[in-house]
Amino acid sequence: MDKSLAQRRFTEADQALFARLSGDCNPMHMDKVAARRTQAGDTVVHGIHMLLWSLDALAASGALKAPFGGLKVRFDKMVYVGDTVDAVLTALDDGEARLELRVNGTPTSMLVASLGAGRQAPEMPADGSVPLLPPAPLVLTLEDAEGRSGRVGFASSAEEAAARFPAIAAVMGAGWVRAILATTTLVGMVCPGLHSIYGGLTLHAQPAPAGEDALSFRVTKTHPKFRVVRMDVAAPGMAGTIESFVRHPPTEQATMSDLAQLVARDEFAGTTALVIGGSRGLGELTAKLLAAGGAHVIATYAVGSAEAEKVTAEIRGWGGRCDFIPYDVTKPAAAQLNGRTSAPTHLYYFATPGIFRSKAGLYVPERFAEFRTFYVDAFYDLFMTLRPGAGGRLSAFYPSSIAVEDRPADMTEYTMAKAAGEVLCADIQSFLPGSHIVINRLPRLPTDQTATLLPTESADPVAVMLPIIREVQTAGAA
């Protein structure tokens, strides 16, 4: 019985308001630069915000009535700020209501709201600790989380919670809303904290203990392989369990000191290399290797000037030559580069949008258009802008992907754009004398976007990139 109850596009203003209401200001939800260093690749809507909004719509429709027995929720896919979420009622009977949250028709979260009496949940031992409400996320490893317990304070009053979600507060009670809000503070700020992902929760109605005004928690299990943290929780009127995950910290590239051991100091001397996207990931690694070999590196960043400044300082501190400039591949190259750089002899192109996003259907033209802009149009514009300054002899690296061969699910537009980029590069070399482009279908490498919770095999980025850099530099000198 699919019935859409409400639709909403979550904005940055929504994020800020919910962070104040809940106390969860994890950078994954609030800071585009910090979120870019996670596998999400961009700011993510709080799962609990979507949960309470959809429950409010369910209650407002008249489908959810007291007495309220409990909730079971699973957050399967990340939802990004700017996405439009559809709350869809999929089943309703006397005992429960089932909802799906969908983005572009793809389910991202599933929840079951139970009606009637609650169930007895595990009792929490008495805890006299001071409730936590930290201003910044705690940084816990999976090992740090094991056996942890404590209490989390409420960031807002019952009146504020009820005013924000009035329909569900009328059914569940404002205390329940406050307790659900506190669960996102627990996961995002306390345990696991900074590197967390909220997986789901199961809550049951319970008698409210007298005088209690906090969410108690106790870690009951951690699972190293899947990086799972399971917790029992209890608050006035409710008790249950939460499942969360500990993400790997952002990928760190090798240091200048380590990389300098791999190349001769003058191996790339006399060249000027423009590295698009040189503030992190493979771009950062390439910039460091080139500088270690004596090249003058001009690297770009789209967002995150602090990251660019950090890389610049490391290269210069070692004794290398490096300049960073802002650059947006979606805008004309000439206007951004005119008078701002020396004439590059070599180009390394690591520009990319977010790769892993929810979509509707096998092929989405708008998604392909975005990838084509980054991987085809912008590369061609930049190459043709730089070519005259290099005397017609410009050498470049175009990173393609083994996805062109493997064709993984949900990546049709990405692989199409990468394949088109390969054709473009081949034709540039065929029809523009003096142009040389190294095209390499890179294997899976450890980067922020490819990070996963499960153990995965990745190639050594230095072992992959150094031979490519030597080929590009040699071709440019020929």
DOBA-216741 format. One line per field, with one value per residue (C-alpha): x, y, z. Coordinates in steps of 0.25 Angstrom, whole numbers, padded with zeros to 4 digits. Layout:
east <- X, ...
north <- Y, ...
up <- Z, ...
***
This chain:
east <- 0000, 0010, 0005, 0014, 0012, 0021, 0033, 0044, 0058, 0067, 0076, 0088, 0079, 0071, 0084, 0088, 0075, 0075, 0089, 0085, 0072, 0079, 0094, 0099, 0109, 0117, 0125, 0120, 0107, 0111, 0125, 0126, 0141, 0141, 0130, 0138, 0149, 0139, 0133, 0121, 0128, 0118, 0110, 0100, 0086, 0084, 0077, 0069, 0065, 0058, 0053, 0046, 0041, 0035, 0028, 0023, 0016, 0011, 0005, -0001, -0008, -0015, -0009, -0001, -0008, -0006, -0003, 0011, 0019, 0032, 0041, 0050, 0058, 0069, 0078, 0083, 0088, 0093, 0084, 0091, 0088, 0080, 0073, 0058, 0053, 0039, 0033, 0025, 0015, 0016, 0008, -0002, -0011, -0016, -0002, 0008, 0011, 0023, 0030, 0041, 0049, 0053, 0062, 0059, 0051, 0062, 0059, 0070, 0063, 0052, 0044, 0033, 0025, 0018, 0005, 0000, 0008, 0023, 0032, 0041, 0056, 0069, 0070, 0081, 0090, 0090, 0100, 0103, 0112, 0110, 0102, 0111, 0108, 0121, 0123, 0132, 0131, 0140, 0150, 0148, 0154, 0147, 0155, 0152, 0137, 0138, 0131, 0128, 0116, 0111, 0100, 0097, 0089, 0078, 0081, 0067, 0055, 0042, 0035, 0046, 0045, 0030, 0030, 0039, 0031, 0017, 0009, 0018, 0020, 0005, 0005, 0018, 0020, 0031, 0040, 0041, 0045, 0056, 0061, 0061, 0069, 0079, 0082, 0088, 0096, 0101, 0105, 0111, 0117, 0120, 0121, 0127, 0127, 0135, 0137, 0123, 0111, 0097, 0092, 0079, 0071, 0060, 0053, 0041, 0032, 0036, 0031, 0038, 0048, 0046, 0056, 0064, 0067, 0077, 0080, 0088, 0096, 0105, 0113, 0110, 0117, 0128, 0131, 0145, 0142, 0130, 0134, 0120, 0117, 0104, 0099, 0087, 0081, 0070, 0063, 0050, 0039, 0048, 0059, 0065, 0077, 0086, 0095, 0106, 0119, 0133, 0138, 0152, 0159, 0162, 0173, 0186, 0197, 0211, 0220, 0230, 0242, 0237, 0235, 0248, 0255, 0248, 0252, 0265, 0264, 0267, 0259, 0248, 0256, 0253, 0238, 0226, 0214, 0200, 0193, 0177, 0172, 0186, 0181, 0177, 0177, 0185, 0186, 0194, 0202, 0206, 0209, 0219, 0226, 0227, 0233, 0242, 0248, 0251, 0238, 0232, 0218, 0205, 0194, 0179, 0168, 0153, 0149, 0158, 0168, 0174, 0177, 0184, 0192, 0196, 0201, 0209, 0215, 0220, 0226, 0233, 0237, 0245, 0251, 0242, 0235, 0220, 0209, 0194, 0183, 0167, 0161, 0147, 0147, 0132, 0137, 0145, 0160, 0166, 0159, 0164, 0179, 0182, 0194, 0193, 0203, 0216, 0214, 0212, 0219, 0211, 0197, 0191, 0176, 0170, 0157, 0144, 0130, 0124, 0123, 0114, 0100, 0086, 0079, 0066, 0068, 0079, 0083, 0080, 0084, 0087, 0097, 0104, 0104, 0111, 0122, 0124, 0126, 0137, 0143, 0142, 0138, 0146, 0159, 0158, 0156, 0168, 0177, 0174, 0177, 0190, 0195, 0200, 0208, 0215, 0219, 0209, 0217, 0208, 0209, 0197, 0192, 0177, 0173, 0162, 0157, 0156, 0141, 0141, 0144, 0137, 0124, 0120, 0105, 0099, 0112, 0107, 0108, 0122, 0127, 0121, 0128, 0141, 0140, 0137, 0149, 0158, 0153, 0155, 0170, 0173, 0168, 0176, 0188, 0184, 0181, 0189, 0204, 0213, 0202, 0204, 0194, 0196, 0183, 0183, 0171, 0174, 0172, 0165, 0174, 0172, 0165, 0154, 0143, 0147, 0148, 0138, 0135, 0138, 0152, 0156, 0168, 0175, 0187, 0199, 0197, 0212, 0215, 0204, 0206, 0221, 0223, 0212, 0218, 0231, 0225, 0217, 0230, 0239, 0228, 0228, 0243, 0244
north <- 0000, 0010, 0024, 0036, 0044, 0055, 0060, 0069, 0074, 0076, 0088, 0093, 0102, 0089, 0083, 0095, 0095, 0080, 0081, 0091, 0083, 0070, 0073, 0065, 0074, 0063, 0069, 0059, 0066, 0080, 0083, 0080, 0080, 0070, 0061, 0061, 0053, 0042, 0031, 0039, 0050, 0061, 0066, 0055, 0058, 0053, 0039, 0043, 0056, 0048, 0038, 0049, 0057, 0044, 0040, 0054, 0052, 0038, 0043, 0056, 0046, 0039, 0026, 0026, 0027, 0025, 0016, 0015, 0002, 0004, 0006, -0002, 0006, 0003, 0013, 0006, 0018, 0032, 0043, 0056, 0070, 0075, 0062, 0061, 0050, 0043, 0037, 0026, 0017, 0003, -0005, -0002, -0011, -0011, -0014, -0006, 0004, 0002, 0014, 0015, 0027, 0028, 0037, 0037, 0024, 0017, 0013, 0019, 0015, 0006, 0007, 0000, 0007, -0002, 0001, -0004, -0008, -0008, -0020, -0022, -0018, -0021, -0013, -0003, -0003, 0010, 0020, 0032, 0038, 0053, 0053, 0056, 0067, 0070, 0082, 0074, 0059, 0050, 0042, 0027, 0015, 0002, -0003, 0010, 0007, -0007, -0008, 0007, 0012, 0026, 0036, 0046, 0059, 0065, 0077, 0083, 0084, 0076, 0088, 0091, 0076, 0076, 0089, 0084, 0071, 0073, 0062, 0051, 0057, 0057, 0042, 0038, 0049, 0059, 0051, 0040, 0051, 0056, 0042, 0039, 0052, 0048, 0035, 0043, 0051, 0038, 0032, 0045, 0051, 0041, 0027, 0024, 0039, 0046, 0034, 0028, 0024, 0021, 0008, 0006, 0005, -0003, 0004, -0001, 0007, 0006, 0011, 0025, 0024, 0035, 0047, 0042, 0052, 0046, 0035, 0024, 0015, 0002, -0004, -0019, -0023, -0019, -0026, -0024, -0029, -0021, -0010, -0011, -0005, -0009, -0002, -0004, 0010, 0014, 0028, 0032, 0024, 0016, 0005, -0003, -0004, 0004, -0002, 0008, 0006, 0012, 0018, 0018, 0031, 0040, 0033, 0039, 0040, 0037, 0048, 0056, 0050, 0036, 0039, 0046, 0032, 0027, 0038, 0045, 0060, 0065, 0054, 0063, 0076, 0087, 0083, 0090, 0081, 0086, 0076, 0077, 0073, 0073, 0076, 0061, 0047, 0043, 0057, 0060, 0048, 0052, 0066, 0061, 0051, 0062, 0072, 0061, 0059, 0074, 0078, 0092, 0088, 0096, 0089, 0093, 0091, 0093, 0094, 0092, 0103, 0098, 0085, 0091, 0100, 0088, 0081, 0093, 0095, 0081, 0081, 0095, 0091, 0079, 0088, 0086, 0096, 0097, 0107, 0105, 0112, 0110, 0104, 0100, 0090, 0094, 0108, 0112, 0109, 0121, 0131, 0124, 0122, 0134, 0141, 0132, 0121, 0118, 0111, 0096, 0086, 0074, 0072, 0062, 0062, 0057, 0065, 0057, 0059, 0050, 0036, 0028, 0034, 0028, 0029, 0024, 0014, 0009, 0022, 0036, 0046, 0058, 0049, 0046, 0060, 0063, 0053, 0057, 0071, 0067, 0055, 0060, 0075, 0081, 0072, 0076, 0091, 0091, 0083, 0092, 0104, 0099, 0094, 0107, 0111, 0097, 0100, 0090, 0079, 0076, 0063, 0059, 0048, 0044, 0034, 0025, 0013, -0002, 0001, 0003, -0012, -0018, -0009, -0010, -0008, 0006, 0013, 0013, 0028, 0028, 0017, 0024, 0037, 0030, 0022, 0035, 0042, 0031, 0033, 0048, 0046, 0036, 0045, 0057, 0049, 0045, 0058, 0068, 0066, 0068, 0064, 0052, 0046, 0035, 0027, 0017, 0010, 0011, -0001, 0001, 0010, 0015, 0028, 0035, 0032, 0017, 0015, 0004, -0002, -0016, -0021, -0019, -0021, -0008, -0006, 0002, 0016, 0019, 0007, 0010, 0025, 0026, 0018, 0026, 0039, 0035, 0031, 0045, 0053, 0045, 0047, 0062, 0062, 0055
up <- 0000, -0003, 0001, 0001, 0014, 0012, 0005, 0009, 0004, 0016, 0015, 0023, 0031, 0035, 0039, 0048, 0055, 0057, 0063, 0073, 0077, 0078, 0082, 0070, 0063, 0057, 0045, 0036, 0037, 0038, 0031, 0016, 0016, 0028, 0022, 0009, 0016, 0019, 0010, 0010, 0002, 0006, 0017, 0022, 0028, 0042, 0042, 0054, 0048, 0037, 0047, 0055, 0043, 0037, 0050, 0051, 0037, 0041, 0054, 0047, 0037, 0048, 0045, 0058, 0071, 0086, 0093, 0086, 0088, 0081, 0069, 0060, 0051, 0041, 0033, 0021, 0012, 0014, 0011, 0006, 0010, -0002, -0005, -0005, 0004, 0002, 0014, 0009, 0017, 0013, 0022, 0033, 0042, 0057, 0062, 0054, 0044, 0034, 0027, 0016, 0014, -0001, -0009, -0024, -0022, -0014, 0000, 0010, 0023, 0028, 0041, 0048, 0059, 0068, 0075, 0088, 0101, 0101, 0103, 0115, 0111, 0118, 0131, 0132, 0144, 0153, 0148, 0156, 0145, 0141, 0128, 0116, 0106, 0099, 0090, 0081, 0077, 0085, 0077, 0080, 0074, 0073, 0085, 0093, 0091, 0097, 0110, 0111, 0119, 0124, 0122, 0111, 0115, 0107, 0099, 0098, 0107, 0106, 0101, 0090, 0086, 0085, 0078, 0067, 0065, 0071, 0065, 0069, 0083, 0085, 0082, 0089, 0099, 0099, 0107, 0096, 0086, 0095, 0097, 0082, 0080, 0091, 0083, 0072, 0082, 0088, 0074, 0068, 0080, 0091, 0086, 0076, 0074, 0063, 0053, 0055, 0046, 0052, 0048, 0054, 0067, 0074, 0086, 0095, 0104, 0118, 0132, 0134, 0146, 0156, 0155, 0143, 0132, 0123, 0113, 0120, 0111, 0112, 0101, 0100, 0088, 0078, 0065, 0060, 0046, 0043, 0053, 0060, 0073, 0080, 0092, 0102, 0105, 0114, 0117, 0123, 0117, 0108, 0107, 0096, 0087, 0077, 0066, 0061, 0053, 0055, 0042, 0038, 0040, 0027, 0019, 0021, 0010, 0012, 0017, 0009, 0017, 0013, -0001, -0003, -0001, -0014, -0024, -0027, -0023, -0037, -0045, -0049, -0048, -0059, -0060, -0055, -0052, -0050, -0041, -0041, -0027, -0020, -0006, -0003, -0007, -0020, -0024, -0011, -0012, -0027, -0023, -0012, -0021, -0032, -0022, -0016, -0030, -0032, -0040, -0038, -0033, -0035, -0028, -0028, -0018, -0020, -0005, 0008, 0007, 0021, 0015, 0003, 0012, 0021, 0009, 0003, 0017, 0017, 0003, 0006, 0019, 0013, 0003, -0009, -0018, -0017, -0019, -0017, -0024, -0024, -0036, -0040, -0052, -0055, -0059, -0071, -0069, -0076, -0066, -0054, -0059, -0066, -0060, -0047, -0051, -0058, -0071, -0067, -0075, -0069, -0064, -0054, -0053, -0041, -0041, -0037, -0032, -0021, -0027, -0019, -0018, -0018, -0031, -0038, -0049, -0057, -0064, -0059, -0070, -0060, -0053, -0066, -0069, -0056, -0058, -0072, -0068, -0059, -0067, -0081, -0083, -0072, -0075, -0090, -0087, -0077, -0087, -0098, -0089, -0085, -0098, -0104, -0092, -0093, -0107, -0112, -0104, -0092, -0085, -0076, -0067, -0068, -0057, -0062, -0054, -0054, -0053, -0068, -0069, -0057, -0058, -0044, -0040, -0039, -0046, -0060, -0062, -0056, -0064, -0077, -0074, -0071, -0084, -0092, -0085, -0090, -0104, -0103, -0098, -0109, -0120, -0114, -0116, -0130, -0135, -0127, -0130, -0118, -0108, -0099, -0089, -0080, -0078, -0067, -0061, -0047, -0037, -0024, -0016, -0001, -0002, 0005, -0005, -0006, 0010, 0015, 0028, 0023, 0020, 0006, -0003, -0008, -0016, -0010, -0016, -0016, -0024, -0034, -0036, -0036, -0049, -0055, -0051, -0057, -0070, -0071, -0067, -0077, -0088, -0086, -0087, -0100
***
